[in-house]
Amino acid sequence: MKYIINAAAMATPFFVPAQVVDEHIRLATGNQLKVLLCMLKNISSGANETAIAEFLRLPEAEVLDALEFWAQAGLLTSVDSPAPKKESSPKPKAVKPVTVKPTREEVAEIAVNDEKLSFMLQEAEMKLGRSMRAGEIQNLAWLYLDHDMDISIILMLVEYAVSEGKTTVAFIESTALAWLDAGVSSLAEAEEQIEARNRKKTAWGLIQSVFGIDRHSPSDKELEYAQKWVVEWGFTREMLREAYNRCVDQKTKLDMRYINGILERWHKEGITSPAQISEGGKKTDDSMARYDKDLVKTLLNKDD
């Protein structure tokens, strides 16, 4: 069925900037649009948050959030008179931009006319083996609509999350943002990111085995150590065990930072085997022995 505007209803129209539809309607929530319409309807006289909250029957805090959203979008400007500055007053903290994701209903509306988005959501559900929750739909749509991430990369990300057993919104979003920060724009680059993380995990598995650490999901810092010690510096199981023993002997506990210091020193000195450590210690002992003998001779031959 086709619809057109009823001319009789246009007796008292008001102006809505095209920017609202062109740039913000996909991401703005329903309540944010309602608040903006109230402001536009009262453009000449203005409207405060209390009056809008009463009219829309919304909490005043939610109205304030909506007004702040449109202010950051450039549609509203604050006209409050600034308070007199005090010399001792601290500088106001900068307001961080709020991440606004489309609602499930908004995604459904957009998907009607966007075949790529519709296809991506269907394929994602097939990879997950279940229907997606609202937060998952919002997250994937946000990556596609707001960050222009290619749907093939998003689907690879979903498949990777399934293989890792981490299909949470937090894991998918953090991984996606890490890829975007790394400039990933192709499947080949996404595969390299996955392979790099897998190499770190393999290296971490070796460290867990050598140090006798209970199996757990490694932190980013632990993966960083694993990448450095095993992949970049190439230390073997024996060298890792030697560093671990020295750490426990000195600190009586596992201290990753202390072990990192030991391995970093060995790496700079080119020590790659336990035998080289022993040779280095023997050379030091020999030099000290020679020093002691020379000192004794000097003292014996010294005139009183």
PyMOL commands that set and color helices and strands:
alter all, ss='L'
color gray80, all
select helices_A, chain A and resi 7-10+18-24+30-41+49-56+60-72+104-113+115-128+134-145+151-164+169-181+187-211+220-232+237-251+256-269+274-300
alter helices_A, ss='H'
color red, helices_A
deselect
rebuild
show_as cartoon
